[in-house]
Amino acid sequence: MIIIPARLASTRFPQKVIADIGGLPMVVRTAKRVSHLDRVVVAADDELIISTCKEHGIEAMMTSTTHKSGTDRINECANILQVDDNELIINVQADEPFIEPEVVESLINRLKKLQDKKEDFIMGSCYNAINADSAEDPNLVKVVLDDKDNAIYFSRSRIPYNQGGGAKYFGHIGIYGFSKKSLKEFCQLNDAPIEDIEKLEQLRAIYHQKNISMVKVASTGFGIDTKEDLQRAIDIFL
């Protein structure tokens, strides 16, 4: 199952998830990009998002307006839908209207392998290679990996520090996957001090010694945080 958390309020770009992109609201375009892969449900915090989705034939449901994160929102949605503990849930961000379906498929395949290995905690995400200039951007989250492609750390700073030379930089792509059981477990973990410092909720899993399995993908898509991002996306993809 694919669940898209959608929050109407946005400080830098008010009501961005329903902004028009080539004749479709952003959240609708995102949902349609991946709708052939699995059932897609939008988990919303406002009736305007619900009505917008329904106008375009996208399944949507109301969730709490007080969630701290999109992960908490998709967990509530999965609980309402009574999703089985073993089912895989993919969190696709509403502001990723040009995400490649192949990226989502790659993550699903990795999670299935973790299930086959009967891992106790199943959580995954994606990354791609970036250059040193891109690594300086605090809006582009960086990730460092161990020898099993699990995340060691995520940061808005450039990591690793290139004192020894030859550093390679990896950018985190904000798509997450869990088993339903692990999603519930993640949401029950205590917040980690470092996640509030970096404003990166995935650090909670690492803080509590839970593996995040990372999949390397080729992706040119990007999240839309500002009106300038939206125009850049339209210029590139439409």
Backbone torsions as a table, in degrees:
resi	resn	phi	psi	omega
1	MET	NA	141.1	176.1
2	ILE	-110.1	124.0	177.7
3	ILE	-118.3	130.2	-179.2
4	ILE	-109.7	107.6	176.9
5	PRO	-74.5	132.6	-176.0
6	ALA	-135.3	116.0	179.0
7	ARG	-111.2	130.9	-174.4
8	LEU	-72.4	-41.6	-176.7
9	ALA	-72.4	138.8	175.0
10	SER	-152.4	123.7	-174.8
11	THR	-64.5	-47.1	-175.6
12	ARG	-81.6	-23.4	-175.6
13	PHE	-148.1	86.4	-176.3
14	PRO	-56.1	133.8	176.8
15	GLN	56.0	35.7	-174.6
16	LYS	-63.5	-31.2	-173.9
17	VAL	-68.7	-14.3	175.8
18	ILE	-112.2	11.8	176.6
19	ALA	-62.8	144.6	-177.9
20	ASP	-75.2	130.5	174.2
21	ILE	-130.3	100.6	178.8
22	GLY	59.3	35.7	177.1
23	GLY	92.9	-0.7	177.5
24	LEU	-127.0	140.7	173.0
25	PRO	-62.4	147.0	-175.1
26	MET	-51.0	-50.0	-176.3
27	VAL	-64.9	-33.6	177.9
28	VAL	-68.9	-43.9	178.6
29	ARG	-61.5	-40.6	177.8
30	THR	-60.8	-47.8	-178.7
31	ALA	-61.4	-41.7	-178.4
32	LYS	-68.4	-26.6	178.9
33	ARG	-63.0	-30.2	-173.1
34	VAL	-119.4	6.4	-171.9
35	SER	-67.0	-20.2	179.9
36	HIS	-81.7	-9.3	-176.4
37	LEU	-85.2	-34.2	-174.4
38	ASP	-172.2	177.5	173.2
39	ARG	-63.2	134.6	-180.0
40	VAL	-118.5	130.4	176.8
41	VAL	-130.1	132.6	174.2
42	VAL	-92.7	125.2	177.4
43	ALA	-99.6	106.4	-169.1
44	ALA	-108.7	163.6	176.1
45	ASP	-117.4	9.7	-177.5
46	ASP	-151.9	142.3	-178.2
47	GLU	-63.9	-25.4	178.4
48	LEU	-64.1	-37.5	176.3
49	ILE	-67.4	-42.3	179.2
50	ILE	-57.5	-51.2	-177.4
51	SER	-65.5	-37.8	178.7
52	THR	-62.4	-44.2	179.1
53	CYS	-64.3	-45.1	-176.9
54	LYS	-64.9	-32.9	176.7
55	GLU	-59.9	-26.5	-177.5
56	HIS	-109.5	14.7	175.7
57	GLY	74.9	23.5	179.6
58	ILE	-102.1	129.3	178.8
59	GLU	-68.2	133.3	-179.0
60	ALA	-147.3	151.7	177.2
61	MET	-142.5	153.7	-178.6
62	MET	-81.8	136.3	173.5
63	THR	-128.3	176.2	-174.2
64	SER	-60.7	148.2	176.9
65	THR	-87.0	-1.2	-172.6
66	THR	-109.3	8.4	-178.2
67	HIS	-64.9	140.3	178.3
68	LYS	-75.8	-30.4	-174.7
69	SER	-143.2	164.4	175.7
70	GLY	-65.7	-29.2	178.5
71	THR	-65.4	-41.1	175.4
72	ASP	-62.2	-36.0	-179.2
73	ARG	-67.3	-43.5	-179.3
74	ILE	-71.0	-28.6	176.7
75	ASN	-65.3	-43.1	176.8
76	GLU	-61.8	-43.4	179.2
77	CYS	-59.9	-45.4	179.6
78	ALA	-63.4	-35.5	177.3
79	ASN	-67.2	-43.2	178.7
80	ILE	-60.6	-40.0	-178.5
81	LEU	-80.3	-3.5	180.0
82	GLN	55.0	47.6	178.9
83	VAL	-67.2	139.5	179.4
84	ASP	-64.9	146.6	-177.2
85	ASP	-58.2	-27.8	-176.7
86	ASN	-91.2	-7.1	-178.2
87	GLU	-72.8	143.5	177.5
88	LEU	-84.4	137.1	179.4
89	ILE	-123.4	125.0	178.7
90	ILE	-106.5	126.8	178.4
91	ASN	-97.2	104.2	175.8
92	VAL	-103.2	129.0	-176.2
93	GLN	-72.5	140.3	-178.8
94	ALA	-64.4	-23.3	-178.6
95	ASP	-96.3	27.9	175.9
96	GLU	-119.2	62.4	-173.4
97	PRO	-70.3	-9.6	-179.9
98	PHE	-118.2	23.3	177.8
99	ILE	-63.1	139.3	-179.2
100	GLU	-80.3	130.6	176.7
101	PRO	-56.0	-30.6	-179.7
102	GLU	-63.4	-31.2	177.2
103	VAL	-64.8	-45.7	179.4
104	VAL	-62.7	-43.1	179.2
105	GLU	-62.1	-40.0	179.3
106	SER	-61.6	-40.6	178.9
107	LEU	-67.8	-42.5	178.3
108	ILE	-58.9	-43.9	-179.2
109	ASN	-63.1	-39.3	177.8
110	ARG	-64.3	-42.6	-179.0
111	LEU	-65.0	-36.2	177.7
112	LYS	-64.0	-36.3	177.5
113	LYS	-66.0	-38.4	177.0
114	LEU	-64.4	-37.9	176.4
115	GLN	-64.3	-41.7	179.6
116	ASP	-61.5	-31.9	178.0
117	LYS	-82.6	-2.3	179.4
118	LYS	58.2	42.5	175.4
119	GLU	-63.6	141.5	-179.2
120	ASP	-70.4	-39.0	-178.1
121	PHE	-120.6	122.2	-175.3
122	ILE	-118.4	108.2	177.5
123	MET	-146.1	136.9	-179.6
124	GLY	-145.2	163.3	176.4
125	SER	-155.3	-173.4	-173.2
126	CYS	-130.3	159.5	177.0
127	TYR	-150.6	163.7	172.1
128	ASN	-140.1	166.8	179.4
129	ALA	-76.9	138.2	177.4
130	ILE	-131.5	163.2	178.9
131	ASN	-91.0	173.0	-175.1
132	ALA	-64.0	-34.9	179.0
133	ASP	-65.1	-44.6	178.7
134	SER	-63.3	-32.8	-178.5
135	ALA	-65.6	-17.6	178.7
136	GLU	-77.9	-15.5	-175.5
137	ASP	-77.6	116.7	-179.2
138	PRO	-69.4	-16.4	176.7
139	ASN	-80.1	-14.6	175.8
140	LEU	-101.1	110.2	-175.5
141	VAL	-76.4	134.7	178.7
142	LYS	-101.5	154.7	179.0
143	VAL	-136.3	142.6	173.5
144	VAL	-113.9	140.4	-171.8
145	LEU	-116.3	157.8	170.4
146	ASP	-94.4	-173.4	-174.1
147	ASP	-75.3	-4.7	176.4
148	LYS	-109.2	14.0	-179.6
149	ASP	63.9	30.4	167.7
150	ASN	-94.4	147.7	-179.6
151	ALA	-72.0	131.6	172.2
152	ILE	-89.7	-41.0	-178.1
153	TYR	-163.4	149.6	172.1
154	PHE	-118.0	144.9	178.5
155	SER	-154.5	153.4	171.1
156	ARG	-81.9	-17.5	174.8
157	SER	-79.0	164.9	176.1
158	ARG	-74.2	118.0	175.6
159	ILE	-132.5	142.1	-2.5
160	PRO	-76.5	160.1	173.0
161	TYR	-69.7	133.5	-167.3
162	ASN	-92.4	45.6	-178.5
163	GLN	-68.0	-36.2	-177.6
164	GLY	-86.7	-8.5	-178.6
165	GLY	83.5	157.7	176.2
166	GLY	75.6	20.0	-178.0
167	ALA	-67.8	142.8	170.9
168	LYS	-111.5	140.7	-176.5
169	TYR	-116.7	138.8	-180.0
170	PHE	-124.0	131.3	178.7
171	GLY	-98.3	134.2	179.5
172	HIS	-77.8	133.9	174.4
173	ILE	-102.3	123.6	-168.1
174	GLY	-76.7	56.5	173.5
175	ILE	-121.5	136.1	-176.8
176	TYR	-127.0	150.5	173.1
177	GLY	-134.7	145.7	179.7
178	PHE	-142.5	158.7	155.3
179	SER	-77.2	155.8	-179.2
180	LYS	-58.5	-40.6	179.7
181	LYS	-60.7	-43.5	-178.7
182	SER	-73.1	-32.5	175.0
183	LEU	-60.4	-46.3	177.9
184	LYS	-61.4	-43.3	-179.9
185	GLU	-62.3	-43.3	179.4
186	PHE	-59.0	-44.8	-177.1
187	CYS	-70.1	-16.8	178.0
188	GLN	-92.5	-8.6	177.5
189	LEU	-69.1	146.8	174.6
190	ASN	-67.2	144.3	176.2
191	ASP	-57.0	143.9	176.7
192	ALA	-95.0	138.9	179.4
193	PRO	-53.7	-39.0	-175.3
194	ILE	-69.9	-26.9	-179.3
195	GLU	-69.6	-31.6	177.1
196	ASP	-76.7	-28.3	177.7
197	ILE	-71.5	-47.8	-179.7
198	GLU	-84.3	-17.3	-172.4
199	LYS	60.5	48.2	179.2
200	LEU	-135.1	104.6	-172.1
201	GLU	-69.4	-22.7	-179.4
202	GLN	-64.9	-19.5	177.5
203	LEU	-65.0	-18.3	177.0
204	ARG	-60.7	-42.1	-179.2
205	ALA	-63.5	-46.4	-179.2
206	ILE	-63.7	-41.4	179.1
207	TYR	-57.3	-37.2	-179.1
208	HIS	-95.5	19.4	173.3
209	GLN	61.2	40.0	174.4
210	LYS	-106.3	134.6	-178.7
211	ASN	-75.4	139.2	168.7
212	ILE	-115.5	108.2	-178.5
213	SER	-78.7	125.8	-174.0
214	MET	-106.8	138.0	-178.7
215	VAL	-114.5	124.8	176.9
216	LYS	-80.6	129.6	-177.6
217	VAL	-134.9	164.8	171.4
218	ALA	-102.8	118.8	-176.7
219	SER	-144.9	136.8	174.3
220	THR	-111.1	-2.3	178.3
221	GLY	-71.7	163.7	177.6
222	PHE	-156.2	154.6	178.8
223	GLY	-71.9	149.9	-179.1
224	ILE	-108.1	110.1	-178.8
225	ASP	-105.9	-23.5	-175.6
226	THR	-134.4	168.7	175.8
227	LYS	-64.9	-30.6	176.5
228	GLU	-66.4	-39.5	175.4
229	ASP	-60.4	-41.9	-178.9
230	LEU	-61.5	-46.1	-179.7
231	GLN	-64.6	-39.0	178.4
232	ARG	-63.3	-40.5	179.2
233	ALA	-64.8	-42.4	179.1
234	ILE	-62.8	-42.2	179.7
235	ASP	-63.2	-34.9	-176.7
236	ILE	-81.9	-45.3	-167.0
237	PHE	-103.2	-17.0	-177.2
238	LEU	-114.6	NA	NA
